[in-house]
Amino acid sequence: MAFAGATDYPYVSLGKETIQEGIFQPGEVTLPKLIDYFEQNPSELSRFIPRNNRLIFFKETSASTPAKGSIGVPVTAERSIATDKFLMPPGAIAVLAAPIPDCQGQKVNVSRFVVDQDTGSAIKGPGRVDIFMGTGQTPGDQAGLMSDDGQIYYLLLR
């Protein structure tokens, strides 16, 4: 799958909406918890889904075609990041220090080099970085658990 386009509506976080409604407390919303909640309360979907008119469209790609970031080069699992390109330089090298879920969902503190290769509609402003975890079920599960604070240090010429 690859990004193919998006609507121009502002993004509304369903996680934040569930917090505002008192369903979850701040800091406890993860993708698995949202999925579980809506699987147990399917009638709630009709209340929450219309709140976010921001739609992202994808196109099908060959399994042999690697995923590419917004700068047009293939992304690498756990080494490619997405930031707001109005603030951060595309293609820049950085050091990331953050807790990242392992395959069992346990947070592990890592410190590693990353490359700023992507952006996204929900990645706006300072203090927001998304890490490409890879493709498939396990990386998807890991990505759904990510919400922790970390540090990022860009390597810049003097």
Secondary structure as UniProt FT lines:
FT   STRAND          2..6
FT   HELIX           14..20
FT   TURN            21..22
FT   TURN            26..27
FT   HELIX           31..40
FT   HELIX           42..44
FT   HELIX           45..48
FT   HELIX           49..51
FT   STRAND          56..59
FT   TURN            63..64
FT   TURN            70..71
FT   TURN            77..79
FT   STRAND          80..82
FT   TURN            85..87
FT   TURN            90..91
FT   STRAND          93..101
FT   TURN            103..104
FT   STRAND          107..118
FT   TURN            121..122
FT   TURN            126..127
FT   STRAND          130..131
FT   HELIX           137..144
FT   STRAND          151..154
//
